[in-house]
Amino acid sequence: MNKIILTAAATAVLAAAAPAPALAQGELVFYCSAEENWCRTMSEAFQRETGVNVLMTRRSSGETFAQLMAEAGQPRGDVWWGGTGDPHLQAAQEGLTVEYRSPMLDELQDWAVRQAETSGFRTVGIYAGALGFGYNSDLVDENPPSCWADLLDERFRDDIQVANPNSSGTAYTMLATFVQLFGEDEAFAFMADLHANVSQYTQSGSAPIRAAATGETAIGIVFMHDAVAQAVQGAPIVTVAPCEGTGYEVGSMSLIEGGPNPDNARAFYDWALTAAAQELGAQANSFQVPSNRNAATPEQAPNLDQIRLIDYDFARFGSSEERSRLLARWDAEIGSAPR
Protein backbone atom coordinates (compact mmCIF):
# COMPACT_ATOMS: atom_id res chain seq x y z
CA MET A 1 0.00 0.00 0.00
CA ASN A 2 1.21 3.44 -0.85
CA LYS A 3 0.79 6.32 1.54
CA ILE A 4 -0.74 9.19 -0.39
CA ILE A 5 1.35 12.36 -0.35
CA LEU A 6 -0.38 15.57 -1.37
CA THR A 7 1.12 17.64 -4.16
CA ALA A 8 0.60 21.25 -5.13
CA ALA A 9 -1.39 20.11 -8.17
CA ALA A 10 -3.66 18.02 -6.01
CA THR A 11 -4.23 20.95 -3.69
CA ALA A 12 -5.61 22.96 -6.60
CA VAL A 13 -8.05 20.17 -7.37
CA LEU A 14 -9.27 20.11 -3.80
CA ALA A 15 -10.56 23.65 -3.93
CA ALA A 16 -13.49 22.43 -6.04
CA ALA A 17 -14.40 19.59 -3.70
CA ALA A 18 -17.33 19.33 -1.29
CA PRO A 19 -17.53 21.24 1.98
CA ALA A 20 -15.12 19.55 4.34
CA PRO A 21 -16.33 17.15 7.00
CA ALA A 22 -15.08 17.83 10.51
CA LEU A 23 -11.38 17.07 10.77
CA ALA A 24 -10.81 13.51 11.86
CA GLN A 25 -7.83 11.45 12.89
CA GLY A 26 -6.41 8.07 12.12
CA GLU A 27 -6.31 6.17 8.85
CA LEU A 28 -8.49 4.94 6.03
CA VAL A 29 -7.48 1.85 4.07
CA PHE A 30 -8.92 2.52 0.62
CA TYR A 31 -9.34 -0.19 -2.01
CA CYS A 32 -9.96 1.42 -5.39
CA SER A 33 -11.04 -0.23 -8.66
CA ALA A 34 -11.33 2.87 -10.87
CA GLU A 35 -8.50 4.29 -12.96
CA GLU A 36 -5.31 5.05 -11.03
CA ASN A 37 -5.48 8.81 -11.55
CA TRP A 38 -9.06 9.00 -10.27
CA CYS A 39 -8.18 6.80 -7.28
CA ARG A 40 -5.36 9.15 -6.32
CA THR A 41 -7.47 12.26 -6.84
CA MET A 42 -10.16 10.90 -4.50
CA SER A 43 -7.61 9.76 -1.94
CA GLU A 44 -5.81 13.07 -1.86
CA ALA A 45 -9.01 15.12 -1.71
CA PHE A 46 -10.41 13.20 1.24
CA GLN A 47 -7.09 13.28 3.08
CA ARG A 48 -6.81 17.03 2.59
CA GLU A 49 -10.33 17.77 3.75
CA THR A 50 -10.47 15.51 6.79
CA GLY A 51 -6.91 15.02 8.02
CA VAL A 52 -7.38 11.24 7.72
CA ASN A 53 -4.25 9.47 6.47
CA VAL A 54 -5.37 7.52 3.37
CA LEU A 55 -3.62 4.29 2.40
CA MET A 56 -4.67 3.45 -1.15
CA THR A 57 -4.37 0.25 -3.17
CA ARG A 58 -5.58 0.14 -6.78
CA ARG A 59 -6.72 -3.19 -8.23
CA SER A 60 -9.33 -4.22 -10.80
CA SER A 61 -12.79 -5.28 -9.62
CA GLY A 62 -12.22 -9.02 -9.85
CA GLU A 63 -8.87 -8.77 -8.08
CA THR A 64 -10.34 -6.68 -5.27
CA PHE A 65 -13.19 -9.12 -4.79
CA ALA A 66 -10.65 -11.95 -4.56
CA GLN A 67 -8.70 -9.92 -2.00
CA LEU A 68 -11.82 -9.43 0.14
CA MET A 69 -12.48 -13.16 -0.01
CA ALA A 70 -8.89 -13.89 1.03
CA GLU A 71 -9.10 -11.40 3.93
CA ALA A 72 -12.53 -12.56 5.18
CA GLY A 73 -12.44 -12.72 8.97
CA GLN A 74 -9.29 -10.59 9.13
CA PRO A 75 -10.03 -7.63 6.83
CA ARG A 76 -7.36 -5.03 6.19
CA GLY A 77 -9.44 -2.64 4.08
CA ASP A 78 -12.14 -0.16 5.10
CA VAL A 79 -13.87 0.88 1.90
CA TRP A 80 -14.00 -0.44 -1.66
CA TRP A 81 -14.71 2.33 -4.16
CA GLY A 82 -15.24 1.98 -7.89
CA GLY A 83 -15.34 -0.86 -10.35
CA THR A 84 -18.34 -2.61 -11.81
CA GLY A 85 -21.29 -3.35 -9.56
CA ASP A 86 -21.53 -7.11 -10.16
CA PRO A 87 -18.62 -8.10 -7.87
CA HIS A 88 -19.81 -5.56 -5.29
CA LEU A 89 -23.17 -7.36 -5.30
CA GLN A 90 -21.42 -10.70 -4.96
CA ALA A 91 -19.39 -9.34 -2.03
CA ALA A 92 -22.65 -8.24 -0.41
CA GLN A 93 -24.15 -11.70 -0.87
CA GLU A 94 -21.03 -13.30 0.62
CA GLY A 95 -21.29 -11.06 3.72
CA LEU A 96 -18.01 -9.31 2.95
CA THR A 97 -19.52 -5.82 3.14
CA VAL A 98 -21.63 -3.88 5.64
CA GLU A 99 -25.17 -2.54 5.40
CA TYR A 100 -25.12 1.26 5.48
CA ARG A 101 -27.77 3.80 4.50
CA SER A 102 -26.05 7.07 3.78
CA PRO A 103 -27.90 10.33 4.37
CA MET A 104 -26.84 11.16 0.78
CA LEU A 105 -29.20 8.57 -0.73
CA ASP A 106 -31.90 11.17 -1.37
CA GLU A 107 -29.57 12.98 -3.80
CA LEU A 108 -28.82 9.94 -5.96
CA GLN A 109 -30.14 8.80 -9.34
CA ASP A 110 -32.74 6.02 -9.27
CA TRP A 111 -30.29 3.49 -10.76
CA ALA A 112 -27.83 4.17 -7.93
CA VAL A 113 -30.50 3.66 -5.27
CA ARG A 114 -31.71 0.47 -6.98
CA GLN A 115 -28.18 -0.88 -6.71
CA ALA A 116 -28.29 -0.20 -2.97
CA GLU A 117 -31.71 -1.82 -2.61
CA THR A 118 -30.62 -4.90 -4.59
CA SER A 119 -27.71 -5.44 -2.20
CA GLY A 120 -29.67 -4.85 1.00
CA PHE A 121 -27.85 -1.49 1.22
CA ARG A 122 -24.43 -3.17 1.32
CA THR A 123 -23.32 -1.24 -1.77
CA VAL A 124 -24.44 1.85 -3.68
CA GLY A 125 -24.08 3.22 -7.20
CA ILE A 126 -21.52 5.97 -7.72
CA TYR A 127 -21.41 6.23 -11.53
CA ALA A 128 -22.73 4.59 -14.69
CA GLY A 129 -21.16 3.79 -18.04
CA ALA A 130 -22.06 1.82 -21.17
CA LEU A 131 -20.06 -1.05 -22.65
CA GLY A 132 -18.77 -0.76 -26.21
CA PHE A 133 -15.49 -0.70 -28.04
CA GLY A 134 -13.03 1.71 -29.57
CA TYR A 135 -10.90 1.39 -32.67
CA ASN A 136 -7.75 3.11 -33.87
CA SER A 137 -8.76 5.09 -36.96
CA ASP A 138 -5.17 5.04 -38.27
CA LEU A 139 -5.34 1.24 -38.39
CA VAL A 140 -9.02 0.83 -39.35
CA ASP A 141 -9.72 3.35 -42.09
CA GLU A 142 -12.20 1.42 -44.25
CA ASN A 143 -15.54 -0.12 -43.31
CA PRO A 144 -15.15 0.60 -39.59
CA PRO A 145 -16.98 -1.75 -37.21
CA SER A 146 -20.29 -0.54 -35.81
CA CYS A 147 -21.75 -3.75 -34.34
CA TRP A 148 -20.62 -6.61 -32.11
CA ALA A 149 -20.93 -8.94 -35.12
CA ASP A 150 -18.38 -6.87 -37.05
CA LEU A 151 -15.70 -7.88 -34.55
CA LEU A 152 -15.80 -11.43 -35.93
CA ASP A 153 -14.47 -10.27 -39.31
CA GLU A 154 -11.33 -12.18 -40.29
CA ARG A 155 -9.53 -8.92 -41.06
CA PHE A 156 -9.32 -8.36 -37.29
CA ARG A 157 -7.49 -11.65 -36.67
CA ASP A 158 -5.20 -11.20 -33.64
CA ASP A 159 -6.02 -7.48 -33.62
CA ILE A 160 -8.57 -7.17 -30.78
CA GLN A 161 -7.91 -6.98 -27.08
CA VAL A 162 -10.34 -7.52 -24.22
CA ALA A 163 -9.78 -8.22 -20.54
CA ASN A 164 -10.15 -11.51 -18.71
CA PRO A 165 -13.55 -11.57 -16.94
CA ASN A 166 -12.03 -13.26 -13.88
CA SER A 167 -9.93 -10.19 -13.09
CA SER A 168 -11.89 -7.47 -14.87
CA GLY A 169 -15.37 -6.19 -14.14
CA THR A 170 -15.45 -4.69 -17.64
CA ALA A 171 -14.98 -8.09 -19.26
CA TYR A 172 -17.48 -9.75 -16.92
CA THR A 173 -20.00 -7.08 -17.97
CA MET A 174 -19.24 -8.06 -21.59
CA LEU A 175 -19.84 -11.73 -20.78
CA ALA A 176 -23.12 -10.99 -19.00
CA THR A 177 -24.16 -8.60 -21.78
CA PHE A 178 -23.70 -11.23 -24.48
CA VAL A 179 -25.69 -13.77 -22.46
CA GLN A 180 -28.55 -11.30 -22.15
CA LEU A 181 -28.35 -10.16 -25.78
CA PHE A 182 -27.98 -13.53 -27.52
CA GLY A 183 -28.90 -16.25 -25.01
CA GLU A 184 -26.26 -18.21 -23.11
CA ASP A 185 -25.26 -20.88 -25.63
CA GLU A 186 -25.27 -18.38 -28.49
CA ALA A 187 -23.18 -15.97 -26.40
CA PHE A 188 -20.51 -18.59 -25.77
CA ALA A 189 -20.51 -19.52 -29.45
CA PHE A 190 -20.02 -15.83 -30.28
CA MET A 191 -17.13 -15.52 -27.80
CA ALA A 192 -15.56 -18.69 -29.22
CA ASP A 193 -15.58 -17.09 -32.68
CA LEU A 194 -14.29 -13.82 -31.26
CA HIS A 195 -11.47 -15.73 -29.54
CA ALA A 196 -9.73 -16.19 -32.91
CA ASN A 197 -9.44 -12.42 -33.27
CA VAL A 198 -8.30 -11.72 -29.69
CA SER A 199 -4.56 -11.25 -29.39
CA GLN A 200 -4.55 -10.86 -25.59
CA TYR A 201 -6.87 -11.12 -22.59
CA THR A 202 -5.57 -8.37 -20.34
CA GLN A 203 -5.79 -8.15 -16.57
CA SER A 204 -7.19 -4.63 -16.51
CA GLY A 205 -10.45 -3.69 -18.18
CA SER A 206 -9.13 -0.42 -19.62
CA ALA A 207 -5.81 -1.83 -20.87
CA PRO A 208 -7.23 -2.85 -24.30
CA ILE A 209 -8.09 0.70 -25.29
CA ARG A 210 -4.72 1.98 -24.12
CA ALA A 211 -3.16 -0.62 -26.42
CA ALA A 212 -5.38 0.56 -29.27
CA ALA A 213 -4.39 4.16 -28.59
CA THR A 214 -0.71 3.33 -29.08
CA GLY A 215 -1.32 1.14 -32.14
CA GLU A 216 -0.46 -2.12 -30.39
CA THR A 217 -3.90 -3.42 -31.40
CA ALA A 218 -6.67 -2.14 -33.64
CA ILE A 219 -9.67 -2.56 -31.34
CA GLY A 220 -10.26 -2.60 -27.60
CA ILE A 221 -13.50 -3.80 -26.01
CA VAL A 222 -14.06 -1.51 -23.05
CA PHE A 223 -16.52 0.79 -21.39
CA MET A 224 -17.15 3.64 -23.78
CA HIS A 225 -15.99 6.31 -21.34
CA ASP A 226 -12.53 4.69 -21.32
CA ALA A 227 -12.36 5.02 -25.10
CA VAL A 228 -13.47 8.64 -24.82
CA ALA A 229 -10.68 9.29 -22.31
CA GLN A 230 -8.07 8.18 -24.86
CA ALA A 231 -9.60 10.35 -27.58
CA VAL A 232 -9.64 13.38 -25.26
CA GLN A 233 -5.91 12.91 -24.76
CA GLY A 234 -5.36 13.04 -28.53
CA ALA A 235 -5.26 9.37 -29.49
CA PRO A 236 -6.91 8.41 -32.83
CA ILE A 237 -9.65 6.46 -31.07
CA VAL A 238 -13.24 6.29 -32.30
CA THR A 239 -15.83 5.20 -29.73
CA VAL A 240 -18.59 2.80 -30.79
CA ALA A 241 -21.95 1.95 -29.23
CA PRO A 242 -22.70 -1.45 -30.82
CA CYS A 243 -25.77 -1.54 -33.07
CA GLU A 244 -27.28 -4.68 -31.49
CA GLY A 245 -27.43 -3.00 -28.10
CA THR A 246 -25.18 -3.23 -25.11
CA GLY A 247 -24.97 -3.56 -21.35
CA TYR A 248 -23.80 -1.05 -18.82
CA GLU A 249 -22.20 -0.84 -15.42
CA VAL A 250 -23.28 0.79 -12.22
CA GLY A 251 -19.92 1.50 -10.63
CA SER A 252 -20.29 0.92 -6.92
CA MET A 253 -18.92 1.56 -3.44
CA SER A 254 -19.02 -0.71 -0.39
CA LEU A 255 -17.95 -0.64 3.25
CA ILE A 256 -15.88 -3.69 4.17
CA GLU A 257 -17.21 -5.91 6.96
CA GLY A 258 -14.98 -5.67 10.04
CA GLY A 259 -12.70 -3.00 8.57
CA PRO A 260 -10.28 -1.43 11.05
CA ASN A 261 -11.54 2.18 10.70
CA PRO A 262 -15.35 2.09 10.42
CA ASP A 263 -15.98 5.72 11.39
CA ASN A 264 -13.57 7.05 8.78
CA ALA A 265 -15.00 4.60 6.24
CA ARG A 266 -18.53 5.97 6.73
CA ALA A 267 -17.20 9.53 6.52
CA PHE A 268 -15.55 8.72 3.18
CA TYR A 269 -18.70 6.96 1.93
CA ASP A 270 -20.89 10.00 2.62
CA TRP A 271 -18.32 12.39 1.16
CA ALA A 272 -17.85 10.32 -2.00
CA LEU A 273 -21.59 10.58 -2.73
CA THR A 274 -21.56 14.39 -2.72
CA ALA A 275 -21.84 16.24 -6.02
CA ALA A 276 -18.52 18.02 -5.57
CA ALA A 277 -16.59 14.82 -4.86
CA GLN A 278 -18.12 13.10 -7.88
CA GLU A 279 -17.21 16.01 -10.14
CA LEU A 280 -13.53 15.30 -9.42
CA GLY A 281 -13.80 12.42 -11.90
CA ALA A 282 -13.69 14.69 -14.95
CA GLN A 283 -10.58 16.40 -13.58
CA ALA A 284 -8.99 12.95 -13.44
CA ASN A 285 -9.90 12.30 -17.12
CA SER A 286 -12.75 9.95 -16.20
CA PHE A 287 -16.01 10.50 -18.04
CA GLN A 288 -18.64 8.32 -16.38
CA VAL A 289 -22.13 9.60 -15.54
CA PRO A 290 -22.14 10.53 -11.81
CA SER A 291 -24.81 9.13 -9.51
CA ASN A 292 -25.51 12.35 -7.60
CA ARG A 293 -28.27 14.21 -9.45
CA ASN A 294 -26.66 17.55 -8.60
CA ALA A 295 -23.26 16.65 -10.05
CA ALA A 296 -22.42 17.96 -13.50
CA THR A 297 -22.03 15.21 -16.08
CA PRO A 298 -18.85 15.76 -18.14
CA GLU A 299 -19.75 17.00 -21.62
CA GLN A 300 -17.48 14.33 -23.11
CA ALA A 301 -19.36 11.50 -21.36
CA PRO A 302 -21.31 9.16 -23.66
CA ASN A 303 -25.00 10.06 -23.61
CA LEU A 304 -26.74 7.02 -22.15
CA ASP A 305 -30.08 8.22 -23.54
CA GLN A 306 -28.71 7.84 -27.07
CA ILE A 307 -27.32 4.32 -26.59
CA ARG A 308 -29.39 1.16 -27.08
CA LEU A 309 -29.05 -0.24 -23.57
CA ILE A 310 -30.34 -3.65 -22.56
CA ASP A 311 -32.38 -4.10 -19.38
CA TYR A 312 -29.33 -5.41 -17.52
CA ASP A 313 -30.26 -7.84 -14.74
CA PHE A 314 -27.88 -6.77 -11.98
CA ALA A 315 -29.45 -9.01 -9.34
CA ARG A 316 -28.98 -12.16 -11.42
CA PHE A 317 -25.53 -11.46 -12.83
CA GLY A 318 -24.25 -10.03 -9.56
CA SER A 319 -25.20 -13.16 -7.63
CA SER A 320 -22.44 -15.44 -6.38
CA GLU A 321 -23.90 -18.54 -7.98
CA GLU A 322 -24.45 -17.06 -11.45
CA ARG A 323 -21.20 -15.13 -11.59
CA SER A 324 -19.15 -18.14 -10.46
CA ARG A 325 -20.93 -20.44 -12.91
CA LEU A 326 -20.44 -18.16 -15.91
CA LEU A 327 -16.78 -17.54 -15.09
CA ALA A 328 -16.17 -21.28 -14.78
CA ARG A 329 -17.79 -21.85 -18.18
CA TRP A 330 -15.72 -19.04 -19.71
CA ASP A 331 -12.53 -20.62 -18.33
CA ALA A 332 -13.48 -24.02 -19.71
CA GLU A 333 -14.67 -22.95 -23.16
CA ILE A 334 -12.90 -19.67 -23.95
CA GLY A 335 -9.98 -18.98 -21.67
CA SER A 336 -8.43 -22.40 -22.18
CA ALA A 337 -9.17 -22.65 -25.91
CA PRO A 338 -6.14 -22.82 -28.25
CA ARG A 339 -5.45 -20.13 -30.81
C-alpha positions as CSV (number, residue, x, y, z in Angstrom):
1,M,0.0,0.0,0.0
2,N,1.2,3.4,-0.8
3,K,0.8,6.3,1.5
4,I,-0.7,9.2,-0.4
5,I,1.3,12.4,-0.4
6,L,-0.4,15.6,-1.4
7,T,1.1,17.6,-4.2
8,A,0.6,21.3,-5.1
9,A,-1.4,20.1,-8.2
10,A,-3.7,18.0,-6.0
11,T,-4.2,21.0,-3.7
12,A,-5.6,23.0,-6.6
13,V,-8.1,20.2,-7.4
14,L,-9.3,20.1,-3.8
15,A,-10.6,23.6,-3.9
16,A,-13.5,22.4,-6.0
17,A,-14.4,19.6,-3.7
18,A,-17.3,19.3,-1.3
19,P,-17.5,21.2,2.0
20,A,-15.1,19.5,4.3
21,P,-16.3,17.1,7.0
22,A,-15.1,17.8,10.5
23,L,-11.4,17.1,10.8
24,A,-10.8,13.5,11.9
25,Q,-7.8,11.5,12.9
26,G,-6.4,8.1,12.1
27,E,-6.3,6.2,8.9
28,L,-8.5,4.9,6.0
29,V,-7.5,1.8,4.1
30,F,-8.9,2.5,0.6
31,Y,-9.3,-0.2,-2.0
32,C,-10.0,1.4,-5.4
33,S,-11.0,-0.2,-8.7
34,A,-11.3,2.9,-10.9
35,E,-8.5,4.3,-13.0
36,E,-5.3,5.0,-11.0
37,N,-5.5,8.8,-11.5
38,W,-9.1,9.0,-10.3
39,C,-8.2,6.8,-7.3
40,R,-5.4,9.2,-6.3
41,T,-7.5,12.3,-6.8
42,M,-10.2,10.9,-4.5
43,S,-7.6,9.8,-1.9
44,E,-5.8,13.1,-1.9
45,A,-9.0,15.1,-1.7
46,F,-10.4,13.2,1.2
47,Q,-7.1,13.3,3.1
48,R,-6.8,17.0,2.6
49,E,-10.3,17.8,3.7
50,T,-10.5,15.5,6.8
51,G,-6.9,15.0,8.0
52,V,-7.4,11.2,7.7
53,N,-4.3,9.5,6.5
54,V,-5.4,7.5,3.4
55,L,-3.6,4.3,2.4
56,M,-4.7,3.4,-1.2
57,T,-4.4,0.3,-3.2
58,R,-5.6,0.1,-6.8
59,R,-6.7,-3.2,-8.2
60,S,-9.3,-4.2,-10.8
61,S,-12.8,-5.3,-9.6
62,G,-12.2,-9.0,-9.8
63,E,-8.9,-8.8,-8.1
64,T,-10.3,-6.7,-5.3
65,F,-13.2,-9.1,-4.8
66,A,-10.6,-11.9,-4.6
67,Q,-8.7,-9.9,-2.0
68,L,-11.8,-9.4,0.1
69,M,-12.5,-13.2,0.0
70,A,-8.9,-13.9,1.0
71,E,-9.1,-11.4,3.9
72,A,-12.5,-12.6,5.2
73,G,-12.4,-12.7,9.0
74,Q,-9.3,-10.6,9.1
75,P,-10.0,-7.6,6.8
76,R,-7.4,-5.0,6.2
77,G,-9.4,-2.6,4.1
78,D,-12.1,-0.2,5.1
79,V,-13.9,0.9,1.9
80,W,-14.0,-0.4,-1.7
81,W,-14.7,2.3,-4.2
82,G,-15.2,2.0,-7.9
83,G,-15.3,-0.9,-10.3
84,T,-18.3,-2.6,-11.8
85,G,-21.3,-3.3,-9.6
86,D,-21.5,-7.1,-10.2
87,P,-18.6,-8.1,-7.9
88,H,-19.8,-5.6,-5.3
89,L,-23.2,-7.4,-5.3
90,Q,-21.4,-10.7,-5.0
91,A,-19.4,-9.3,-2.0
92,A,-22.7,-8.2,-0.4
93,Q,-24.1,-11.7,-0.9
94,E,-21.0,-13.3,0.6
95,G,-21.3,-11.1,3.7
96,L,-18.0,-9.3,3.0
97,T,-19.5,-5.8,3.1
98,V,-21.6,-3.9,5.6
99,E,-25.2,-2.5,5.4
100,Y,-25.1,1.3,5.5
101,R,-27.8,3.8,4.5
102,S,-26.0,7.1,3.8
103,P,-27.9,10.3,4.4
104,M,-26.8,11.2,0.8
105,L,-29.2,8.6,-0.7
106,D,-31.9,11.2,-1.4
107,E,-29.6,13.0,-3.8
108,L,-28.8,9.9,-6.0
109,Q,-30.1,8.8,-9.3
110,D,-32.7,6.0,-9.3
111,W,-30.3,3.5,-10.8
112,A,-27.8,4.2,-7.9
113,V,-30.5,3.7,-5.3
114,R,-31.7,0.5,-7.0
115,Q,-28.2,-0.9,-6.7
116,A,-28.3,-0.2,-3.0
117,E,-31.7,-1.8,-2.6
118,T,-30.6,-4.9,-4.6
119,S,-27.7,-5.4,-2.2
120,G,-29.7,-4.8,1.0
121,F,-27.8,-1.5,1.2
122,R,-24.4,-3.2,1.3
123,T,-23.3,-1.2,-1.8
124,V,-24.4,1.9,-3.7
125,G,-24.1,3.2,-7.2
126,I,-21.5,6.0,-7.7
127,Y,-21.4,6.2,-11.5
128,A,-22.7,4.6,-14.7
129,G,-21.2,3.8,-18.0
130,A,-22.1,1.8,-21.2
131,L,-20.1,-1.0,-22.7
132,G,-18.8,-0.8,-26.2
133,F,-15.5,-0.7,-28.0
134,G,-13.0,1.7,-29.6
135,Y,-10.9,1.4,-32.7
136,N,-7.8,3.1,-33.9
137,S,-8.8,5.1,-37.0
138,D,-5.2,5.0,-38.3
139,L,-5.3,1.2,-38.4
140,V,-9.0,0.8,-39.3
141,D,-9.7,3.4,-42.1
142,E,-12.2,1.4,-44.3
143,N,-15.5,-0.1,-43.3
144,P,-15.1,0.6,-39.6
145,P,-17.0,-1.8,-37.2
146,S,-20.3,-0.5,-35.8
147,C,-21.7,-3.8,-34.3
148,W,-20.6,-6.6,-32.1
149,A,-20.9,-8.9,-35.1
150,D,-18.4,-6.9,-37.0
151,L,-15.7,-7.9,-34.6
152,L,-15.8,-11.4,-35.9
153,D,-14.5,-10.3,-39.3
154,E,-11.3,-12.2,-40.3
155,R,-9.5,-8.9,-41.1
156,F,-9.3,-8.4,-37.3
157,R,-7.5,-11.6,-36.7
158,D,-5.2,-11.2,-33.6
159,D,-6.0,-7.5,-33.6
160,I,-8.6,-7.2,-30.8
161,Q,-7.9,-7.0,-27.1
162,V,-10.3,-7.5,-24.2
163,A,-9.8,-8.2,-20.5
164,N,-10.1,-11.5,-18.7
165,P,-13.6,-11.6,-16.9
166,N,-12.0,-13.3,-13.9
167,S,-9.9,-10.2,-13.1
168,S,-11.9,-7.5,-14.9
169,G,-15.4,-6.2,-14.1
170,T,-15.4,-4.7,-17.6
171,A,-15.0,-8.1,-19.3
172,Y,-17.5,-9.8,-16.9
173,T,-20.0,-7.1,-18.0
174,M,-19.2,-8.1,-21.6
175,L,-19.8,-11.7,-20.8
176,A,-23.1,-11.0,-19.0
177,T,-24.2,-8.6,-21.8
178,F,-23.7,-11.2,-24.5
179,V,-25.7,-13.8,-22.5
180,Q,-28.6,-11.3,-22.1
181,L,-28.3,-10.2,-25.8
182,F,-28.0,-13.5,-27.5
183,G,-28.9,-16.2,-25.0
184,E,-26.3,-18.2,-23.1
185,D,-25.3,-20.9,-25.6
186,E,-25.3,-18.4,-28.5
187,A,-23.2,-16.0,-26.4
188,F,-20.5,-18.6,-25.8
189,A,-20.5,-19.5,-29.4
190,F,-20.0,-15.8,-30.3
191,M,-17.1,-15.5,-27.8
192,A,-15.6,-18.7,-29.2
193,D,-15.6,-17.1,-32.7
194,L,-14.3,-13.8,-31.3
195,H,-11.5,-15.7,-29.5
196,A,-9.7,-16.2,-32.9
197,N,-9.4,-12.4,-33.3
198,V,-8.3,-11.7,-29.7
199,S,-4.6,-11.3,-29.4
200,Q,-4.6,-10.9,-25.6
201,Y,-6.9,-11.1,-22.6
202,T,-5.6,-8.4,-20.3
203,Q,-5.8,-8.2,-16.6
204,S,-7.2,-4.6,-16.5
205,G,-10.5,-3.7,-18.2
206,S,-9.1,-0.4,-19.6
207,A,-5.8,-1.8,-20.9
208,P,-7.2,-2.9,-24.3
209,I,-8.1,0.7,-25.3
210,R,-4.7,2.0,-24.1
211,A,-3.2,-0.6,-26.4
212,A,-5.4,0.6,-29.3
213,A,-4.4,4.2,-28.6
214,T,-0.7,3.3,-29.1
215,G,-1.3,1.1,-32.1
216,E,-0.5,-2.1,-30.4
217,T,-3.9,-3.4,-31.4
218,A,-6.7,-2.1,-33.6
219,I,-9.7,-2.6,-31.3
220,G,-10.3,-2.6,-27.6
221,I,-13.5,-3.8,-26.0
222,V,-14.1,-1.5,-23.0
223,F,-16.5,0.8,-21.4
224,M,-17.1,3.6,-23.8
225,H,-16.0,6.3,-21.3
226,D,-12.5,4.7,-21.3
227,A,-12.4,5.0,-25.1
228,V,-13.5,8.6,-24.8
229,A,-10.7,9.3,-22.3
230,Q,-8.1,8.2,-24.9
231,A,-9.6,10.4,-27.6
232,V,-9.6,13.4,-25.3
233,Q,-5.9,12.9,-24.8
234,G,-5.4,13.0,-28.5
235,A,-5.3,9.4,-29.5
236,P,-6.9,8.4,-32.8
237,I,-9.6,6.5,-31.1
238,V,-13.2,6.3,-32.3
239,T,-15.8,5.2,-29.7
240,V,-18.6,2.8,-30.8
241,A,-22.0,2.0,-29.2
242,P,-22.7,-1.4,-30.8
243,C,-25.8,-1.5,-33.1
244,E,-27.3,-4.7,-31.5
245,G,-27.4,-3.0,-28.1
246,T,-25.2,-3.2,-25.1
247,G,-25.0,-3.6,-21.4
248,Y,-23.8,-1.0,-18.8
249,E,-22.2,-0.8,-15.4
250,V,-23.3,0.8,-12.2
251,G,-19.9,1.5,-10.6
252,S,-20.3,0.9,-6.9
253,M,-18.9,1.6,-3.4
254,S,-19.0,-0.7,-0.4
255,L,-18.0,-0.6,3.2
256,I,-15.9,-3.7,4.2
257,E,-17.2,-5.9,7.0
258,G,-15.0,-5.7,10.0
259,G,-12.7,-3.0,8.6
260,P,-10.3,-1.4,11.0
261,N,-11.5,2.2,10.7
262,P,-15.4,2.1,10.4
263,D,-16.0,5.7,11.4
264,N,-13.6,7.0,8.8
265,A,-15.0,4.6,6.2
266,R,-18.5,6.0,6.7
267,A,-17.2,9.5,6.5
268,F,-15.6,8.7,3.2
269,Y,-18.7,7.0,1.9
270,D,-20.9,10.0,2.6
271,W,-18.3,12.4,1.2
272,A,-17.8,10.3,-2.0
273,L,-21.6,10.6,-2.7
274,T,-21.6,14.4,-2.7
275,A,-21.8,16.2,-6.0
276,A,-18.5,18.0,-5.6
277,A,-16.6,14.8,-4.9
278,Q,-18.1,13.1,-7.9
279,E,-17.2,16.0,-10.1
280,L,-13.5,15.3,-9.4
281,G,-13.8,12.4,-11.9
282,A,-13.7,14.7,-14.9
283,Q,-10.6,16.4,-13.6
284,A,-9.0,13.0,-13.4
285,N,-9.9,12.3,-17.1
286,S,-12.7,9.9,-16.2
287,F,-16.0,10.5,-18.0
288,Q,-18.6,8.3,-16.4
289,V,-22.1,9.6,-15.5
290,P,-22.1,10.5,-11.8
291,S,-24.8,9.1,-9.5
292,N,-25.5,12.4,-7.6
293,R,-28.3,14.2,-9.5
294,N,-26.7,17.5,-8.6
295,A,-23.3,16.6,-10.0
296,A,-22.4,18.0,-13.5
297,T,-22.0,15.2,-16.1
298,P,-18.9,15.8,-18.1
299,E,-19.8,17.0,-21.6
300,Q,-17.5,14.3,-23.1
301,A,-19.4,11.5,-21.4
302,P,-21.3,9.2,-23.7
303,N,-25.0,10.1,-23.6
304,L,-26.7,7.0,-22.2
305,D,-30.1,8.2,-23.5
306,Q,-28.7,7.8,-27.1
307,I,-27.3,4.3,-26.6
308,R,-29.4,1.2,-27.1
309,L,-29.1,-0.2,-23.6
310,I,-30.3,-3.7,-22.6
311,D,-32.4,-4.1,-19.4
312,Y,-29.3,-5.4,-17.5
313,D,-30.3,-7.8,-14.7
314,F,-27.9,-6.8,-12.0
315,A,-29.4,-9.0,-9.3
316,R,-29.0,-12.2,-11.4
317,F,-25.5,-11.5,-12.8
318,G,-24.2,-10.0,-9.6
319,S,-25.2,-13.2,-7.6
320,S,-22.4,-15.4,-6.4
321,E,-23.9,-18.5,-8.0
322,E,-24.4,-17.1,-11.5
323,R,-21.2,-15.1,-11.6
324,S,-19.1,-18.1,-10.5
325,R,-20.9,-20.4,-12.9
326,L,-20.4,-18.2,-15.9
327,L,-16.8,-17.5,-15.1
328,A,-16.2,-21.3,-14.8
329,R,-17.8,-21.9,-18.2
330,W,-15.7,-19.0,-19.7
331,D,-12.5,-20.6,-18.3
332,A,-13.5,-24.0,-19.7
333,E,-14.7,-23.0,-23.2
334,I,-12.9,-19.7,-24.0
335,G,-10.0,-19.0,-21.7
336,S,-8.4,-22.4,-22.2
337,A,-9.2,-22.6,-25.9
338,P,-6.1,-22.8,-28.2
339,R,-5.4,-20.1,-30.8
